Amino acid sequence: MITWILGGILAIWLVLRRFGKDGKIEGEPLGMPRGTVRALITILIISFPFSYIFTGQEIPGLITNAIFIVVAFYFEARRGCKDKLELIEEVKYPNETKAAAQEQKKPLYLPKYSVRIIIISILTILIIINAIGPNKIPFEATNTFVDILLIISLFIIGSILRLIKNSKEKKRIANQIKSIDNYMSLSEEKILDNLEEREPSWWGEKGKDFLSLLILGLVVVALLCYTIKWDFIIPVLPFYDFSLRETLLLLISVYYGFRD
């Protein structure tokens, strides 16, 4: 229940900020600050064990594994290195660059490091409640090695899809550059200005929004299945059964592998 209350509060907050003054961020998924969807997914998943602790139920092993996934990838995620043009602007216009960086909106429209503080706080509260509560809540035992293999495999699939997407995008941009008159004699800044005037690709305009909504929706469906204790299971191997809700939850690995 806490997960859905927290998720509802964050959803309302995001809608108000997104459609408020200066709330839309061009070029980012759903027009919100970079990392917002990732932060929302992470908070939803790590807060989910509260429902098991308060009701004295065993925490499913895959929920624990999913927490490892989202926390590890969230704290590992970093923006890529600055390109040459960004560095040139930083050297030439240090004050303007610093001001622009300070104005840049952070995930969930919250101050810098707020999401990380929230994540650490939730995990700390979970540990304390489980430690001092009347009942120690056990963790369900699962075939961790199979789960780890699935997590890695899905992440690799996402990485492969990202490589394919980047390769196509690179070819598209290369063709656009070659179509510019006298592009060999133009500066990098002029070429960039020309490219920015072109129509964005489908991925740049709609694809990121679609992917973000899809993954967020699948995670919500998976957590709902855990909440109502519903699942669809098919025996696949002697030591492994296919679980619909577990598979939906593990698809976050594909998302983290695909997103830059």
Secondary structure, DSSP 8 states (H G I E B T S, - for coil): -HHHHHHHHHHHHHHHHHTSTT---TTSGGGS-TTHHHHHHHHHHHTTTHHHHHHT--B-HHHHHHHHHHHHHHHH-------HHHHHHHHH-HHHHHHHHHHS--GGG--TTHHHHHHHHHHHHHHHHHHHSSS---B----HHHHHHHHHHHHHHHHHHHHHHHHHHHHHHHHHHHTSTTGGGS-HHHHHHHHHTS---HIIIIIHHHHHHHHHHHHHHHHHHHHTT---EEEEETTEEEEHHHHHHHTHHHHHHH--
